[in-house]
Amino acid sequence: MTLAGITGRSGCGKSTVTAWFRQQGVPTLDADKVAREVLLPGSACLAALAQRFGTDILLPDGSPDRHLLADRAFATPEGTKALTDITHPEIVRRILDWAARQQAEGQTLCLVDGAVIVGGMLQPHCRPLVVVTAPRQVSIQRICARDGITPEQAARRLAAQLPEETLLAAADYHLRNDGSPADLYQQAERVLAALRAI
């Protein structure tokens, strides 16, 4: 079975592309959703994050204050690495379990949508890799609208992520989200045909 990865910097539109793949019948998994699941109240990952970033990242009900955690984790490269080191082993384990279930059900192509595939524990498992890019200012506007944060906070998040050039160096396929939705979907159709031919 082919377990393809789709990645890109925040606000690039990779979730839109993933939704399109899902509509074409490709089983997809949102790694961000898995990341939220490993931070449910009482989880070992959440306890380790509270120890690293401060117990005030926990709300009274035991769930994480995601904005506060993100602000602290993405403030420095060390913080970003700590967040990754604590959460990624469990995230990868759950994703590979999901892929194994898909394969057992007879699927030959699955797709994982994740912001931090390149350079992380998941990269060796996601081949080929599809990278989505968008102009920086467009990405900032999308992040602000999606997460209700300021342009400065959005820019800080982007600054904490891998440079576009690094992602493209790892890419097997590149989708440029700098035109119309129809143009993006045409590019995605070509990639899907290539993935199904593997």
Secondary structure as UniProt FT lines:
FT   STRAND          2..7
FT   TURN            10..11
FT   HELIX           14..23
FT   TURN            24..25
FT   STRAND          28..30
FT   HELIX           31..37
FT   TURN            38..39
FT   TURN            41..42
FT   HELIX           44..53
FT   HELIX           55..57
FT   TURN            60..61
FT   HELIX           66..73
FT   TURN            74..75
FT   HELIX           77..104
FT   TURN            105..106
FT   STRAND          109..113
FT   TURN            115..116
FT   TURN            118..119
FT   TURN            121..122
FT   HELIX           123..125
FT   STRAND          129..133
FT   HELIX           136..147
FT   HELIX           151..160
FT   HELIX           164..170
FT   STRAND          173..176
FT   HELIX           181..196
//
